[in-house]
Amino acid sequence: AWFIFEIFKTMFLLEPLFLFGVLKRLNTKREEIENVFKFVGHIDMLISIASLRNGLETFCLPIINDGDKIIAKDISHPLIFNCTTNSISISEKSILLTGSNMSGKTSFIRAIGLNVITGFTINTCFAKSMNFSLLKVFSAIRISDDLMNDKSYYFEEVLTIKEMLKESVNGNKNLFLLDEIFKGTNTVERISAGKSVLSALTKNNNKILVSTHDIELTDMLSDEYQLYHFSETVNDKNVGFDYKLKEGKSKNRNAIRILEINDYPKEVVKEAIEIAKELDKTYLAKNTSGNTV
């Protein structure tokens, strides 16, 4: 019976005819099938967002305004366990952050950018309240060299920031995120180029969050940027951080102290301290005489 049935199917081409018939019917229902797939995908997305919100202690729906302000209350980074929250208001001036390594500068910049993006995409911000305008977000964080294309870290950073400069004059509202600008080059040129670029980016109602270890930039940009910093406490054995955002520029320097805590040779630490004191005297003398560093 099976053999006779197979011969019958082969002689009358039943399987191809059945297949083409199904394909023809599917083709007539193409739009309806696409709508079903879109509906299922949309529901799946909403369930994922609801599940995310349900697992959060604090979240909010963003308020999109027509102005130029970014106001965040108790904002946090969702990927940091027990993240310390901070609040900030960015209006006329952009933000220049100082502070030592591991104090929280980069994580805070990322938190602002991430919350703006999630606010636009899934209507969810990891904060008590979040208020911002329509913004295009650009980032110069964690840039790396490109060995395959013979491009160094500094060259990659130059190209990234060049793109930001182009976007800064296109008439859109932009949010630029930069971490330790031009750290791949020497001090004099880093400060000089950093000042000119950061001044150019602030034009046309752009908003910038930038971190730096160059205290000189805080003096040069104090009229264009609000100064904030993260600080730390250093004792005999370790360094502690509170990860709280504070107004003004950082006045603490602990890089050499951290070397000492981590048991660097005493002669290395001693020489570093002496050189730092000499450099401070030179810097103070130049500032007192009115010269530009």
Secondary structure, 3 states (H helix, E strand, C coil): CHHHHHHHHHHHCHHHHHHHHHHHHHHHCHHHHHHHHHHHHHHHHHHHHHHHHHCCCCCECCEEECCCCEEEEEECCCCCCCCCCEEEEECCCEEEEECCCCCCHHHHHHHHHHHHHHHHHCCCECCCEEEEECCEEEEECCCCCEHHHCECHHHHHHHHHHHHHHHCCCCCCEEEEEECCCCCCCHHHHHHHHHHHHHHHCCCCCEEEEECCCHHHHHHCCCCEEEEECCEEECCCCEEECCCCEECCCCCCCHHHHHHHCCCCHHHHHHHHHHHHHHHHHHHHHHHHCCCC
